[in-house]
Amino acid sequence: MPQSHQYDVLIIGSGAAGLAVALNLPAHLKVAVISKGELSSGSTLWAQGGIAAVLDSEDSVEAHIQDTLNAGADLCHEDAVRFTVEHSRESIEWLIEKGVAFTRDAEQNYHLTREGGHSRRRIIHAADATGQAVSHTLSDQVRNCPNVDVMEGRVAVDLITNRKLSLPGNRCVGAYVLNLADSHVDLFSARFVVIATGGASKAYRYTSNPDGASGDGIAMAWRAGCRVANMEFNQFHPTCLYHPHAKSFLITEAVRGEGGRLLLPDGSSFMERFDPRGELAPRDIVARAIDHEMKRLGADHLYLDISHKPASFIQTHFPTIYEKCMDFGVDMTREPIPVVPAAHYTCGGVITDNRARSDVNQLYVVGEAAFTGLHGANRMASNSLLECLVYGRAAAEDIARQDADIPPPPSAPAWDESQVRDSDEDVVISHNWDELRHFMWDYVGIVRTTKRLQRAKHRVDLLFREIGDFYSNYRVSNDLLELRNLVTISDLIICSALQRRESRGLHYTLDFPGLQHEARDTILTPTTFRSIAP
């Protein structure tokens, strides 16, 4: 039978952002962390490169800020950039205190690498598996917190707000959550709710993200009345391993940072024709250059070569990538790696302030699901995990600050399953999922046109009607919920892209190749935007 749960804080998502919130909350608060899969199964686990922070005496806060502003194509919010960078060192020190074992050099100093867009070496890392080190360490810490209940195999369906309960005020008071073990939807009431669900790159056919990156938190917050911003800026990682069985395994930007060269099939280099920084240009420039050359040549992939470096260097700095490539018959110490771009990071999201607060009271959004203003039109490498830590800790501090003033949530009804039945047409879900990801890749990808976007808009409207009917009549499942959310996300991406009549950062359209005189965010508001959610 469905169950009801009561908590002080409900955290939806278990990546670095969500766990940072949980670990920084006061010990007297009763906290629930819900995760789609295992606790450490989110996108954090797959982050390879590292975390950007000002740690070297030759680096400075101002240099990190300027690099971020430059990469963001004049759309970064300088206050958010400064807030994030100024809290970078203490966030890294907090991770070290928790037990994250970052890589050290021969003198036992922390080894710092450099990635695209950075003018200094400031990426602290744990070999080439930083996300794994962070995720496992924080997961172990959370499991040992007596005030935190970890609930795996749970998928949030929708947020509960005063408005949905026909009560006065603009407050989030919990969420309905599907238990994958028994297929029932449970009620979670909470005084504070934190969305930490990650991004929405699963809207695209090729992605470096795990299967759960379906934009759940952004879609739920939108349905609850939150504004979203800059959803058109989808970062495509330039270099994912090209192999039919690799599922777009990410080849970290640090390979290029350590001297890796991008090559055409004939072995010639090409990045110098697109940007004087070559392989160290920001990701949007590199991804477009690869996409251009692939289309020009009719090639399925290009190559990334670091075989000119000593084999011992490669195996020491990139052990995970080396082993994965060897699994697929590619020896990166002797030959170039076949690579292709893939959807990687959602730069837009739910609008929040520097305390991670959204438009709905007591609803916080942290990590990739949030729009803080840090990334602008293009996320600079390794600023993402830093954002998770800084804003996760800021959210926890704000919750602690408000703790005594926020009363228990009002009563909410249990999830009503009386009017639905089990589906006997799951093929509809799989077909629509496949169609959505294909047309998003073809029409709303690295290079766009108005006609392509309009075609995508027509198709997403048709899918909305089908999925709305399906959602209203059948029991919810993980696949149905993710598809419902991805259709919402895709519509937000398309509508945002249609509004931006210029090419800036990650949004590149052949119809408007130049820049507008003034850089502006694309903000969509549920109350004025046509309601499209099923």
N, C-alpha and C positions, 0 to 999 in steps of 0.2 A: 504493500500500500504506500501511496505518497506520504512523505514525512514533512514535518515543519521544524525549522531550526531558528534559533534566536542568537544573534551575535552582536558584539559592539561594532566590529569591523568585518566586512565581507570583501575579500580580495579576489577578483576574477582574473586569473592568469598567474603563472608561476615562473616567469622568466626573471631576469635580473631586476627589472623594475618592481614587480610584485613582491619578490622576496626582500628587496631592499626596504620596501614599506613595512613588511611584517617584522623584520629584524630591528627596525628602529622605533617601533611602537612601544609605549609603556607596558610593562609586564602585567599590569592589572587588567588590561583590556582583553576581552575574549575575542579571538580572531579566527576566521576561517579562510583558508587558501584553497581555492578550487582549481583543478587542472584538468584539461581534456584527456590527457594521457598520464604517463608517469610524471612525477613532480618536475623532473629536469628534461622534459621532452620538447620544450619550445625552441624558438629561434636562437636564444642565447647560447644554447648548447652547440650550435653550428658556427658561431662567430669565430673566425680564425685569427684575423690580424692582430687585434689588441685594443687598447683604450688610450685615447689621446689625453695627455695631461702635461702640465708644465712642471717638469721634474729636474731638468738639466740647468746648470748655472748659466749656460750660454743661451738659454731660451728665456722667454718672458711671457707674462699674461697678455701684454699688448700684441705681441707677435702672433700668438695663438688666436686672439680675437680677430686680428686683421686677416689672417689666413682664412678663417671661417667666413668672414664677411665677403671676402673675394670669391670664395667658392660658391656662396649663396646667391650670386648675381643680383646684388642690391635688394634682395627681399628678406634677408635676415633681420630680425628685430635685435638691435644692438644691446638693449637691456637684457634680453634673454641670453645672448651670446656671452656678455660679460658675467652675468650671474652664474652661468654654467662653468665657464673657464676659471673664474675666481674660486670655485668650489672643487676644482679638479684634483688638486693635490690631496685635500682632506678626504676625498672619496677614495682615492687610491690607497691612502694610509688606512682607511677603514677596511678595505678589502684585505690588505696585508695583515691587519690585526685579526681578521676573521680566518686567516689561514691560506689565502690564495698564494701559491708558489710561483711568482713571476720569474722569468729567465734572468740569470745573472751572467756577467761577462767574466773574463779570466781574473779580473781584480775583485770579483764578487760585488761589483756595482750592478744595479739593475740595467739590463741591456735595453736600449731604446732604438727602435727602427723608424724609418721615414716612409710615408705613403703619399699618394697623389694629393696635391693641394697644400701640403705642409712645407714650410720653409725651413723647418728644423727637424731633427730626430726627437720625437716626443711620444712615440707609440710604445708604451710598456706592454709586454706580452708574456704569455706562457708558451714558449715555442710557437707552433702554429695552431694551437688549440686553446686559445685564451678563453673562449666562451665555455668550453668544457670544464676548464679549471674553475671558473667563476660559478657556473651552474652547479657543479657537484659540491663545491665548498658551501655555497649559500643554502643549497638543499639540505645538506647534513646539519647545518646550523638550525634551520627552521624545524626540522624533525625533532630536534632536541629542546625546542621551546615549549614549556608546559602549557602556555596560554594559547598556543596555535594548534588548531585542528587542520590537518592536511587531508583533503578529500580529492582523490584521483578518479579519473573516469567520469568527470562531471562536465556538462556543457551548458552554459548559460543560454536561456531561451530569450528572456526579455527582462528589462529593469522594471521595478515597481515604483511608482511615484505617487505623490499626493493627487496629482491630476488624474491619473488612471483610477484612483480610488474615489474620485469625485469629492476630494477634500480640499480645503483652502491651502494656499501655500505652494511653493515650488521646491519640493524636497524629494530626494531619492531615499526610499525606505527598505530596499531589498531587491531581490531578483527571484525569478523562477528558474530552476536549474534541473536539467535532465540528468538522471542517474543512468549511465549506460549499462550498469550491471542488471537493473531490473526494468528499464525502459519507462519508469515513472518520472513525473516532473514534481520535484520537491519545492517547497516554499522556504526561502532564506530571508528572514527579516533582519535588518541591521540598522544601527544608527548612522553608520558611515559605509559607503560603498566605493571601492577602488577598481577601476578598469585598468588592467595591465595585460591585455590580450594580444598585443603585437600588431603587425601590419596586415596588409591585404594582397600580397603578391600572388596568392593562389588564384586571383582573378585572371592571371595570364597562363598561357599554355606552357611556357618555359619559365621556371623560377628556381632560385637557389634556396628557397624557404622550405621548411617542413610542411607536411600536409595540413597542419592546423592553422596556417596563416590566412584565414578566410575573412578577416576584417570584422569579426563578431562584435568587438567592443565599440568600434566606430559606428556600425549599423545600429546597435542597441541604443547608444547615446543619441544618435540622430532621431530615432523613433521616440526617445524620451524628451526631445525638445532642445537638444544641444546644437549649437552652430558647428559647422566644420569649415576648414580653410585649406586652400591650396591642394586639393585632392588630385589635380592634374599632374602633379610632380611625382612621378613614379621613377625611382632610380633603378636602372638596369645595370647590374654588375657586368663589366666588360668581359670577364674571363671566368667562365664555368667550363668544367671538363666536358668535352664533346665525346660522348660514347652512348650507344643505345641503352646500356644498362646502368649508367652512372647517375641517372636522375639529376642532372645538372649539378654535380658536385662542385662546390666553390673552390676556385684557385685564388687564394688571398692576394690582395693588392700588394702585400709585402714582398711577393716574388718580384714584381716590377720595381718596388722600392729598393731591392737589393741587386738590381741590375738586369732583371729579366727584360728581353726585347720581344716586341710583337712583330710577327713575320707573316708575309703572304705565302701562298703555297709554293712559290718559286724560291723561297728563302730570303727575299729582299725585305728590308724594313720599310715602314710607311708612315709612322706616327709623326716624323719630322715635317711631313707635308701638311699636317693638320694643326700642329701647335708647337711652338718653340721648346716647350717643356717635354716634348716627346711622350714617353711612357708614363711620366709623372704628372701629366695633365689631369685635371679633375675627371671624375668618372663619366660625366655626361659627354664630354668631348671624346674620350677614348671609346665609349660605347657607340657613339654615332660614327666615329671613324671606322670601327670594325664593321658596323652595319653597312656603311657606304661601300667598303671594299668587298664585302661578301656579295652585295647586290650587283656591284659592277662586274665582278668576276663570275657570278653565278655559283659561288662556293658555299658549301654547307657549313664551313668553319674556317678559322685561321689558326695561327700557332703562337704560343708563348714559349720562348727559349731562354733558359738559364743554364744550359749545359756547359757554357764556357767557364762557369765557376767550378771550383774543386768539388768533387763528389762528397767529401767529408763535410764541407760547408753546407751543401744542399741538404744532406741527410740530418745534420744537426739543427739547422734553422727551420726546416720544413718536413719533419718526420712523418706527420700525418698525411700530408699531400703526397710525399714520396711513396709511402706504403699504398695509398689508394690508387695512385697512378700505376704502380707495379701490379696491383690486382687486376687492372684492365690492360696489362701488357705494354705499358708506356714507362720507359726508364728515363725520368727527367734529368738524370745526370749525364745521359748520352744523347738524348734526342728532344726535340721540342714537344710541348704538350698541345694537343688539339683543343681549341677553346671556342666558345660561342657566348654572346651576351645572354643574360636571363634576368627576369624581373627580380629585384633584390630588396628594395626598401621603399616604404610608403612615407614620403616626406610630409604630406599633409595629414590632417587628422582632426580630432575634436579640440576645439579652441580651449586653452587653459591659461592660467596666469602663472606667476613664479612660485605659487604654492601648490600648483597642480590642480586648482579648483576649476570646475567646468561651469557652464551656465546654470546647471541644476544644483541647488544647495545640497551639501553633504555627498556630492558625487565628484570623485577625483579621477583623473585620467593621467596615467604615467607611461613612459616608454614610447614605442613606435605608434601606438594608437592616438597619441596626443599631438596637437599642434602647439608647440611652445613658442615658435618663432626662431628657434635655434638654427634650423637647417636652410631656411629660405627656399630658393629655387633648386638647390642641389646640396645634398648632405656631403660634407667633407668626411673623408675616411676616418673611421674610429672615433667619431664624435657620438655615435649612437649609444654604445654601452655607457659612456660617460653621462649622457643625458638620463639614461635609466637610473643611474646611481644618484645623481644630484637631485632629480625631481622626485624620486622615490623617497629619499630622505626628507625632502621638503614637505611632501605630503604627510609623512608620519609626524613631523613636527607640528604641522597645522592641525592635524586630528587631535594630537595631545593638547594643543592650545585651546581647542574648542570642547574638549571632552566633558567638562563639568556643565556646559551650557546646552548640550543637545539631549533632549529627552528620549525615552524609548520610542521606537516606531509604532505607528498605529496598527491595528489588526488588519490583515489582508486575507482575502479568500484563498482557499486552496485552488490549485490548477484544475480546471473543469475538463474532464476527459469524456463526459457523458454523451457528447454530440459527435464524436469522431469514431472512426473505425480503422482497423489495420489496413495498410495499403497492399493492393495486389498489382500495382502498376509502378513498381520501383524503377522500371526501365525509363519512365518519364524523367526521373531525377538524373539518372546517369546520362541520358541523351542531352538534357538541358545544360547540365554541368559541362559536358564536352563542347556543346555549341557556344556557350558563353566564353569559355577560355580561348577558343579558336578565334572568334571574331574580335575579342579584346586584343589578342596578339596581332592579328592582321590589320585592324583598323585603329587601334588606340595604343600602338606600341612606341618604338623609339622615334620614328618619324611619322608625322600625322598630316592629314589634310582635312579641310572642312567636310568634303564629300564623304571621306571615310568615317569621320565622327558622326555625321548624320545617319549613315548606314548603321553604325553601331547603336545609335540612339533608337532607331526604328526596331531593331532586333531586341534590345533590352526591354523596350515597352511591351513587346509580345511575350517575352519570358515572364515579366511581372504578372501578367494576367494568368498565365498557366500556373505559375508557382503560387500565386495568391489563392487560386481555387484549390490547389493541392493542399496547401497549409491549412485551409479552413475545414477540410473534410477528413483528413487522415491524421493518425497519431504521429507526433513529431519523432524524428530520428536525427542522428548526428548529420547524416548526409543532407537531409532536407533543411535543417537549420543553417548549415554552412552555405548551401545553395541560395537560400533566401537572403542571407546576409551578403553574399557575393554579388547578387543581382542589385541590391541596394547600393553597395560600394561601387559597382561598375557604372551605375547611373550617375552617381555623384562625380565620378572621375570624368565621364563623358560630358556632363553638363558644365563642369568646371573648365574642361579643355575647350569647349565651344565658346565660353565667355572670354578666354584669354586670346586676344587677337594680336599676338606677337609671338616671337620665339625667344624664350628666356630659360636659362638653366636646362632642366630636364624636359621641358615642354618645347618641342621643335616641330613647327608646322611649315610645310612648303608654301602655303598660301600667305603667311605673314612671317617672312624670314627675318625681319628687323625687329628692333626694340621699340616699345612705346616710350614716350618721353618720361613718363612717371611710372615708377615701379609700384604696383599695388597688389595686395593679396586678393585672392578670389575667395569670397566668403559666401557660403550658402546658409540660409536661415530657414528652419522647418516651417515657421509661421507664414513666411512669404513665398517659399518655394513650393511648387505643386506637390501635394502629398502623393507619393508613389509607392509607399511601403505596403506590402500585403499584410 
